[in-house]
Every structure is written in C-alpha cells, then in structure tokens.
C-alpha cells in the first residue's frame, strides 16, 4: 500500500467508526426491530441506507488492501467469533473489535516474519481465533457441549447405569 492509500484507509475508517458510534443505538434498534424503530419516529429508510453505505465504504476500502474474498472473511469472522463468546450485543461489539485488532496486529507481524501475504495472514489469525472460540467457548464451545453431555449421561451416585 502506498502512503496515500494508507491515509485513505485511516480517514475513511475513522469516519465510519465515528458515525457508527454516534448512531449505534439507532442502528442496533434498526437491526433488531425495524418496526419498533419506525414507530418511535426513526427514519428507517435513511438509517438502512446509512448502514448499507457504511458497509459499502468498508468493503471498498478493504478491497484496495486485500481483495474481495478476504474482505468478506474480515467482515464476518470477528462478529461470528464474538457471538460464540457472548450473547450481549454490547460485549459482542467490544469483543469483535478486540479480536479483529489482535488478529490484525498478529497477522501483520506473521506476514513480515514469515514473508507471506498480509491480508491472508490477518484472515488466518481471525480464523484461528474463531477455531479457539468454537472449541473453548464457555457455553457453546465443543468442550462445554461434551461436558453437558457427560453430565446428562452420568447416572446418579449409588445406582447402576
């Protein structure tokens, strides 16, 4: 990436973040209950257009850096990983940002030291985080599911199975 492209990513990313932070509550309501948002007086059409516009902006910025397949992975994986770890929407947002930031930094370092593609290494770091969450998530992970099955299948003390 050139310096100009880096500045473009930083400026557009910051603009997107600021708008999302300002309109977070309205966009959350729109995502979960469009009818209620309309009833309380929010312009759902404008909010929907804003949300799609911000998504399109994020995709266009990402396309310049990594390509379409990796952009899709970068948009979906952090949210899916956070969803495995919590059901609280606010915690999910924070976790998704932390996961993607950590994956970005570790992916960039890995790409430098292993001499591999930066975008691909970031997505691989996100995929690794997802795999760890899929296995170890406290309530929905594979380990937790195995424990639940064993508890259900265990016979009470003193009785034969």
RAZINOR-V286681 format. One record per pair of residues at least 4 apart in sequence whose C-alpha atoms are under 6 Angstrom apart, sorted by the first residue. I is the first residue (numbers start at 1). J is the second residue. D is the distance in Angstrom with one decimal. If there is no record, write none. Layout:
# RAZINOR-V286681
i=(I I)
j=(J J)
d=(D D)
This chain:
# RAZINOR-V286681
i=(1 7 8 9 9 10 20 24 29 30 30 37 38 38 44 49 59 62 63 63 66 73 78 78 79 81 82 82 82 85 88 91 92 95 97 100 103 103 103 103 104 107 107 107 108 110 111 111 111 111 111 130 132 133 134 135 135 135 136 136 137 139 150 155)
j=(5 11 12 13 61 14 24 28 33 34 37 42 42 44 48 53 63 71 67 68 119 77 96 100 96 130 92 95 96 137 92 95 96 99 101 104 107 122 125 126 122 121 122 125 118 114 115 116 117 118 121 134 136 137 141 141 142 143 141 143 141 144 154 161)
d=(6.0 6.0 6.0 5.7 6.0 6.0 5.3 6.0 5.6 4.6 5.8 5.4 5.2 5.9 5.9 5.9 5.9 5.7 4.5 5.7 5.1 5.7 4.8 5.8 5.3 4.9 5.1 5.5 5.4 5.5 6.0 6.0 5.9 5.9 5.9 5.9 5.6 5.7 5.0 5.4 5.1 4.7 4.0 5.8 5.6 5.7 5.2 4.7 5.8 5.1 5.9 5.9 5.8 4.9 5.0 4.7 4.7 6.0 4.9 5.9 4.1 5.8 5.9 5.7)
